[in-house]
């Protein structure tokens, strides 16, 4: 479980601007899976996270169709391959 609940955003860059999509934190904290409404999915969605092997390096983890672990009528489900605490660019 997360020690302190916080808002995490998926981001996508379009026309030189970043657009943010809020992640369902209750579902993520309980299942360690990102639940994304299908109407929010688009190419280029990513999370920024710290690289475990390089320590201070920041990488982008893209949510692509091949990373969808499950889906139902309304949502896509993506397994998070790193700890929630490693996600950066958290809103204040």
DRENTORKOL-3810 file (N, C-alpha, C; in nm, 4 decimals):
REM DRENTORKOL-3810
@n.u->0.0840; n.v->-0.1196; n.w->0.0000; ca.u->0.0000; ca.v->0.0000; ca.w->0.0000; c.u->0.0871; c.v->0.1241; c.w->0.0000
@n.u->0.0400; n.v->0.2291; n.w->-0.0583; ca.u->0.1128; ca.v->0.3548; ca.w->-0.0645; c.u->0.1065; c.v->0.4214; c.w->0.0719
@n.u->0.2201; n.v->0.4737; n.w->0.1164; ca.u->0.2234; ca.v->0.5423; ca.w->0.2448; c.u->0.1413; c.v->0.6698; c.w->0.2434
@n.u->0.1458; n.v->0.7427; n.w->0.1349; ca.u->0.0740; ca.v->0.8690; ca.w->0.1228; c.u->0.0088; c.v->0.8727; c.w->-0.0150
@n.u->-0.1224; n.v->0.8917; n.w->-0.0192; ca.u->-0.1934; ca.v->0.8945; ca.w->-0.1469; c.u->-0.1576; c.v->1.0231; c.w->-0.2211
@n.u->-0.1339; n.v->1.0108; n.w->-0.3494; ca.u->-0.0968; ca.v->1.1242; ca.w->-0.4316; c.u->-0.1539; c.v->1.1049; c.w->-0.5708
@n.u->-0.1641; n.v->1.2116; n.w->-0.6462; ca.u->-0.2163; ca.v->1.2031; ca.w->-0.7816; c.u->-0.1018; c.v->1.1768; c.w->-0.8784
@n.u->-0.1213; n.v->1.0803; n.w->-0.9651; ca.u->-0.0242; ca.v->1.0471; ca.w->-1.0683; c.u->-0.0929; c.v->1.0658; c.w->-1.2035
@n.u->-0.0190; n.v->1.1212; n.w->-1.2976; ca.u->-0.0747; ca.v->1.1484; ca.w->-1.4296; c.u->-0.0018; c.v->1.0713; c.w->-1.5385
@n.u->-0.0783; n.v->1.0234; n.w->-1.6353; ca.u->-0.0229; ca.v->0.9801; ca.w->-1.7629; c.u->-0.0088; c.v->1.1074; c.w->-1.8448
@n.u->0.0884; n.v->1.1103; n.w->-1.9329; ca.u->0.1078; ca.v->1.2287; ca.w->-2.0151; c.u->0.1152; c.v->1.1882; c.w->-2.1617
@n.u->0.0792; n.v->1.2814; n.w->-2.2474; ca.u->0.0956; ca.v->1.2631; ca.w->-2.3914; c.u->0.1343; c.v->1.3989; c.w->-2.4492
@n.u->0.2296; n.v->1.3980; n.w->-2.5406; ca.u->0.2738; ca.v->1.5226; ca.w->-2.6033; c.u->0.2048; c.v->1.5359; c.w->-2.7384
@n.u->0.1360; n.v->1.6490; n.w->-2.7568; ca.u->0.0661; ca.v->1.6768; ca.w->-2.8824; c.u->0.0913; c.v->1.8212; c.w->-2.9220
@n.u->0.1342; n.v->1.8418; n.w->-3.0439; ca.u->0.1554; ca.v->1.9767; ca.w->-3.0982; c.u->0.2433; c.v->2.0631; c.w->-3.0077
@n.u->0.3440; n.v->2.0032; n.w->-2.9455; ca.u->0.4358; ca.v->2.0779; ca.w->-2.8606; c.u->0.3880; c.v->2.1016; c.w->-2.7188
@n.u->0.2691; n.v->2.0528; n.w->-2.6827; ca.u->0.2149; ca.v->2.0692; ca.w->-2.5483; c.u->0.1954; c.v->1.9327; c.w->-2.4838
@n.u->0.2024; n.v->1.9295; n.w->-2.3506; ca.u->0.1743; ca.v->1.8066; ca.w->-2.2776; c.u->0.0321; c.v->1.8110; c.w->-2.2243
@n.u->-0.0392; n.v->1.7014; n.w->-2.2416; ca.u->-0.1732; ca.v->1.6853; ca.w->-2.1854; c.u->-0.1636; c.v->1.5765; c.w->-2.0797
@n.u->-0.2319; n.v->1.5964; n.w->-1.9661; ca.u->-0.2258; ca.v->1.4997; ca.w->-1.8568; c.u->-0.3597; c.v->1.4290; c.w->-1.8399
@n.u->-0.3508; n.v->1.3004; n.w->-1.8038; ca.u->-0.4689; ca.v->1.2202; ca.w->-1.7733; c.u->-0.4470; c.v->1.1598; c.w->-1.6356
@n.u->-0.5359; n.v->1.1870; n.w->-1.5438; ca.u->-0.5235; ca.v->1.1374; ca.w->-1.4069; c.u->-0.5434; c.v->0.9861; c.w->-1.4015
@n.u->-0.4588; n.v->0.9190; n.w->-1.3229; ca.u->-0.4668; ca.v->0.7741; ca.w->-1.3047; c.u->-0.5629; c.v->0.7440; c.w->-1.1900
@n.u->-0.6410; n.v->0.6374; n.w->-1.2026; ca.u->-0.7310; ca.v->0.5909; ca.w->-1.0966; c.u->-0.6453; c.v->0.5367; c.w->-0.9822
@n.u->-0.6163; n.v->0.6228; n.w->-0.8839; ca.u->-0.5224; ca.v->0.5875; ca.w->-0.7770; c.u->-0.5751; c.v->0.4779; c.w->-0.6848
@n.u->-0.7032; n.v->0.4749; n.w->-0.6576; ca.u->-0.7580; ca.v->0.3707; ca.w->-0.5701; c.u->-0.7364; c.v->0.2328; c.w->-0.6321
@n.u->-0.7610; n.v->0.2197; n.w->-0.7608; ca.u->-0.7415; ca.v->0.0916; ca.w->-0.8289; c.u->-0.5935; c.v->0.0571; c.w->-0.8372
@n.u->-0.5091; n.v->0.1552; n.w->-0.8681; ca.u->-0.3652; ca.v->0.1327; ca.w->-0.8774; c.u->-0.3080; c.v->0.0884; c.w->-0.7430
@n.u->-0.3460; n.v->0.1536; n.w->-0.6350; ca.u->-0.2949; ca.v->0.1188; ca.w->-0.5023; c.u->-0.3384; c.v->-0.0212; c.w->-0.4604
@n.u->-0.4602; n.v->-0.0589; n.w->-0.4933; ca.u->-0.5127; ca.v->-0.1896; ca.w->-0.4518; c.u->-0.4603; c.v->-0.3046; c.w->-0.5369
@n.u->-0.4383; n.v->-0.2816; n.w->-0.6662; ca.u->-0.4065; ca.v->-0.3915; ca.w->-0.7582; c.u->-0.2709; c.v->-0.3815; c.w->-0.8277
@n.u->-0.2026; n.v->-0.2680; n.w->-0.8154; ca.u->-0.0747; ca.v->-0.2443; ca.w->-0.8858; c.u->-0.0929; c.v->-0.2514; c.w->-1.0375
@n.u->-0.2113; n.v->-0.2116; n.w->-1.0814; ca.u->-0.2473; ca.v->-0.2131; ca.w->-1.2232; c.u->-0.3109; c.v->-0.0786; c.w->-1.2585
@n.u->-0.2725; n.v->-0.0230; n.w->-1.3731; ca.u->-0.3350; ca.v->0.0999; ca.w->-1.4216; c.u->-0.4625; c.v->0.0619; c.w->-1.4948
@n.u->-0.5739; n.v->0.1188; n.w->-1.4511; ca.u->-0.7034; ca.v->0.0980; ca.w->-1.5175; c.u->-0.7343; c.v->0.2263; c.w->-1.5939
@n.u->-0.7339; n.v->0.2160; n.w->-1.7266; ca.u->-0.7511; ca.v->0.3324; ca.w->-1.8124; c.u->-0.8788; c.v->0.3189; c.w->-1.8942
@n.u->-0.9704; n.v->0.4169; n.w->-1.8830; ca.u->-1.0889; ca.v->0.4126; ca.w->-1.9691; c.u->-1.0472; c.v->0.4095; c.w->-2.1159
@n.u->-1.1154; n.v->0.3284; n.w->-2.1942; ca.u->-1.0790; ca.v->0.3111; ca.w->-2.3350; c.u->-1.0806; c.v->0.4422; c.w->-2.4129
@n.u->-1.1710; n.v->0.5331; n.w->-2.3783; ca.u->-1.1790; ca.v->0.6585; ca.w->-2.4530; c.u->-1.0616; c.v->0.7516; c.w->-2.4240
@n.u->-0.9787; n.v->0.7227; n.w->-2.3217; ca.u->-0.8577; ca.v->0.8013; ca.w->-2.2939; c.u->-0.7337; c.v->0.7441; c.w->-2.3614
@n.u->-0.7417; n.v->0.6209; n.w->-2.4096; ca.u->-0.6228; ca.v->0.5598; ca.w->-2.4685; c.u->-0.5896; c.v->0.6238; c.w->-2.6025
@n.u->-0.4626; n.v->0.6547; n.w->-2.6208; ca.u->-0.4126; ca.v->0.7037; ca.w->-2.7488; c.u->-0.2638; c.v->0.6736; c.w->-2.7550
@n.u->-0.2096; n.v->0.6717; n.w->-2.8749; ca.u->-0.0668; ca.v->0.6469; ca.w->-2.8924; c.u->0.0121; c.v->0.7603; c.w->-2.8285
@n.u->0.1194; n.v->0.7264; n.w->-2.7604; ca.u->0.2066; ca.v->0.8267; ca.w->-2.7004; c.u->0.1857; c.v->0.8499; c.w->-2.5523
@n.u->0.0893; n.v->0.7809; n.w->-2.4887; ca.u->0.0697; ca.v->0.7956; ca.w->-2.3440; c.u->0.1896; c.v->0.7381; c.w->-2.2696
@n.u->0.2383; n.v->0.8103; n.w->-2.1682; ca.u->0.3526; ca.v->0.7597; ca.w->-2.0929; c.u->0.3518; c.v->0.8067; c.w->-1.9482
@n.u->0.4290; n.v->0.7358; n.w->-1.8670; ca.u->0.4597; ca.v->0.7716; ca.w->-1.7284; c.u->0.6093; c.v->0.7966; c.w->-1.7211
@n.u->0.6516; n.v->0.8949; n.w->-1.6439; ca.u->0.7940; ca.v->0.9144; ca.w->-1.6173; c.u->0.8274; c.v->0.8413; c.w->-1.4884
@n.u->0.9395; n.v->0.7696; n.w->-1.4884; ca.u->0.9798; ca.v->0.6972; ca.w->-1.3672; c.u->1.1312; c.v->0.6950; c.w->-1.3548
@n.u->1.1775; n.v->0.6713; n.w->-1.2325; ca.u->1.3211; ca.v->0.6624; ca.w->-1.2058; c.u->1.3726; c.v->0.5279; c.w->-1.2527
@n.u->1.4865; n.v->0.5298; n.w->-1.3181; ca.u->1.5517; ca.v->0.4070; ca.w->-1.3627; c.u->1.6213; c.v->0.3436; c.w->-1.2433
@n.u->1.5843; n.v->0.2206; n.w->-1.2093; ca.u->1.6430; ca.v->0.1520; ca.w->-1.0936; c.u->1.7933; c.v->0.1342; c.w->-1.1077
@n.u->1.8393; n.v->0.0973; n.w->-1.2248; ca.u->1.9806; ca.v->0.0655; ca.w->-1.2429; c.u->2.0699; c.v->0.1897; c.w->-1.2445
@n.u->2.0171; n.v->0.3023; n.w->-1.2914; ca.u->2.0992; ca.v->0.4228; ca.w->-1.3003; c.u->2.0697; c.v->0.5232; c.w->-1.1900
@n.u->1.9784; n.v->0.4926; n.w->-1.1000; ca.u->1.9514; ca.v->0.5778; ca.w->-0.9841; c.u->1.8779; c.v->0.7064; c.w->-1.0141
@n.u->1.9484; n.v->0.8077; n.w->-1.0633; ca.u->1.8862; ca.v->0.9385; ca.w->-1.0819; c.u->1.8314; c.v->0.9598; c.w->-1.2230
@n.u->1.8502; n.v->0.8647; n.w->-1.3107; ca.u->1.8030; ca.v->0.8759; ca.w->-1.4482; c.u->1.6505; c.v->0.8623; c.w->-1.4549
@n.u->1.5867; n.v->0.9457; n.w->-1.5370; ca.u->1.4412; ca.v->0.9407; ca.w->-1.5556; c.u->1.4124; c.v->0.8811; c.w->-1.6929
@n.u->1.3213; n.v->0.7847; n.w->-1.6967; ca.u->1.2805; ca.v->0.7224; ca.w->-1.8221; c.u->1.1309; c.v->0.7391; c.w->-1.8414
@n.u->1.0875; n.v->0.7220; n.w->-1.9650; ca.u->0.9450; ca.v->0.7273; ca.w->-1.9976; c.u->0.8978; c.v->0.5861; c.w->-2.0283
@n.u->0.7896; n.v->0.5455; n.w->-1.9630; ca.u->0.7295; ca.v->0.4140; ca.w->-1.9859; c.u->0.6018; c.v->0.4371; c.w->-2.0661
@n.u->0.6017; n.v->0.3935; n.w->-2.1913; ca.u->0.4880; ca.v->0.4165; ca.w->-2.2806; c.u->0.3846; c.v->0.3052; c.w->-2.2672
@n.u->0.2579; n.v->0.3456; n.w->-2.2590; ca.u->0.1473; ca.v->0.2501; ca.w->-2.2555; c.u->0.1051; c.v->0.2251; c.w->-2.4000
@n.u->0.1452; n.v->0.1119; n.w->-2.4523; ca.u->0.1153; ca.v->0.0756; ca.w->-2.5905; c.u->0.0196; c.v->-0.0431; c.w->-2.5925
@n.u->-0.0399; n.v->-0.0681; n.w->-2.7067; ca.u->-0.1372; ca.v->-0.1778; ca.w->-2.7178; c.u->-0.0779; c.v->-0.3128; c.w->-2.6789
@n.u->0.0498; n.v->-0.3350; n.w->-2.7081; ca.u->0.1108; ca.v->-0.4639; ca.w->-2.6732; c.u->0.1323; c.v->-0.4800; c.w->-2.5225
@n.u->0.1179; n.v->-0.3721; n.w->-2.4449; ca.u->0.1330; ca.v->-0.3792; ca.w->-2.2991; c.u->-0.0009; c.v->-0.3938; c.w->-2.2269
@n.u->-0.1112; n.v->-0.3978; n.w->-2.3012; ca.u->-0.2430; ca.v->-0.4182; ca.w->-2.2400; c.u->-0.2488; c.v->-0.5616; c.w->-2.1890
@n.u->-0.2715; n.v->-0.5779; n.w->-2.0583; ca.u->-0.2751; ca.v->-0.7113; ca.w->-1.9977; c.u->-0.4156; c.v->-0.7706; c.w->-1.9976
@n.u->-0.5152; n.v->-0.6834; n.w->-1.9975; ca.u->-0.6537; ca.v->-0.7282; ca.w->-1.9939; c.u->-0.7408; c.v->-0.6117; c.w->-2.0399
@n.u->-0.8624; n.v->-0.6429; n.w->-2.0792; ca.u->-0.9584; ca.v->-0.5383; ca.w->-2.1125; c.u->-1.0993; c.v->-0.5897; c.w->-2.0910
@n.u->-1.1896; n.v->-0.4960; n.w->-2.0661; ca.u->-1.3315; ca.v->-0.5293; ca.w->-2.0604; c.u->-1.4021; c.v->-0.4300; c.w->-2.1523
@n.u->-1.5318; n.v->-0.4149; n.w->-2.1375; ca.u->-1.6057; ca.v->-0.3260; ca.w->-2.2280; c.u->-1.5646; c.v->-0.1797; c.w->-2.2166
@n.u->-1.5181; n.v->-0.1384; n.w->-2.0983; ca.u->-1.4917; ca.v->0.0029; ca.w->-2.0740; c.u->-1.3460; c.v->0.0400; c.w->-2.0477
@n.u->-1.2636; n.v->-0.0555; n.w->-2.0055; ca.u->-1.1283; ca.v->-0.0232; ca.w->-1.9599; c.u->-1.0212; c.v->-0.1108; c.w->-2.0235
@n.u->-0.8993; n.v->-0.0530; n.w->-2.0317; ca.u->-0.7773; ca.v->-0.1288; ca.w->-2.0587; c.u->-0.7021; c.v->-0.1377; c.w->-1.9267
@n.u->-0.6327; n.v->-0.2486; n.w->-1.9046; ca.u->-0.5570; ca.v->-0.2698; ca.w->-1.7815; c.u->-0.4101; c.v->-0.2921; c.w->-1.8164
@n.u->-0.3224; n.v->-0.2145; n.w->-1.7519; ca.u->-0.1784; ca.v->-0.2218; ca.w->-1.7744; c.u->-0.1098; c.v->-0.2550; c.w->-1.6428
@n.u->-0.0284; n.v->-0.3607; n.w->-1.6420; ca.u->0.0489; ca.v->-0.3944; ca.w->-1.5227; c.u->0.1646; c.v->-0.2968; c.w->-1.5112
@n.u->0.1880; n.v->-0.2483; n.w->-1.3911; ca.u->0.2962; ca.v->-0.1545; ca.w->-1.3660; c.u->0.4252; c.v->-0.2327; c.w->-1.3427
@n.u->0.5284; n.v->-0.2173; n.w->-1.4274; ca.u->0.6503; ca.v->-0.2979; ca.w->-1.4159; c.u->0.7524; c.v->-0.2427; c.w->-1.3157
@n.u->0.7136; n.v->-0.1426; n.w->-1.2390; ca.u->0.8024; ca.v->-0.0847; ca.w->-1.1382; c.u->0.7162; c.v->-0.0397; c.w->-1.0210
@n.u->0.7796; n.v->0.0015; n.w->-0.9120; ca.u->0.7063; ca.v->0.0427; ca.w->-0.7921; c.u->0.6415; c.v->0.1793; c.w->-0.8124
@n.u->0.5274; n.v->0.1985; n.w->-0.7482; ca.u->0.4554; ca.v->0.3255; ca.w->-0.7570; c.u->0.5447; c.v->0.4403; c.w->-0.7108
@n.u->0.6276; n.v->0.4150; n.w->-0.6104; ca.u->0.7157; ca.v->0.5183; ca.w->-0.5559; c.u->0.8196; c.v->0.5666; c.w->-0.6571
@n.u->0.8454; n.v->0.4897; n.w->-0.7618; ca.u->0.9442; ca.v->0.5273; ca.w->-0.8634; c.u->0.8877; c.v->0.6225; c.w->-0.9684
@n.u->0.7555; n.v->0.6445; n.w->-0.9675; ca.u->0.6932; ca.v->0.7349; ca.w->-1.0642; c.u->0.7260; c.v->0.8784; c.w->-1.0255
@n.u->0.7668; n.v->0.9576; n.w->-1.1242; ca.u->0.8018; ca.v->1.0981; ca.w->-1.1001; c.u->0.6972; c.v->1.1896; c.w->-1.1620
@n.u->0.7205; n.v->1.3200; n.w->-1.1514; ca.u->0.6279; ca.v->1.4213; ca.w->-1.2030; c.u->0.4899; c.v->1.4059; c.w->-1.1419
@n.u->0.4858; n.v->1.4081; n.w->-1.0122; ca.u->0.3614; ca.v->1.3939; ca.w->-0.9377; c.u->0.3054; c.v->1.5329; c.w->-0.9114
@n.u->0.1753; n.v->1.5496; n.w->-0.9273; ca.u->0.1160; ca.v->1.6811; ca.w->-0.9058; c.u->0.1196; c.v->1.7159; c.w->-0.7580
@n.u->0.1157; n.v->1.8442; n.w->-0.7302; ca.u->0.1201; ca.v->1.8904; ca.w->-0.5911; c.u->-0.0160; c.v->1.9411; c.w->-0.5520
END
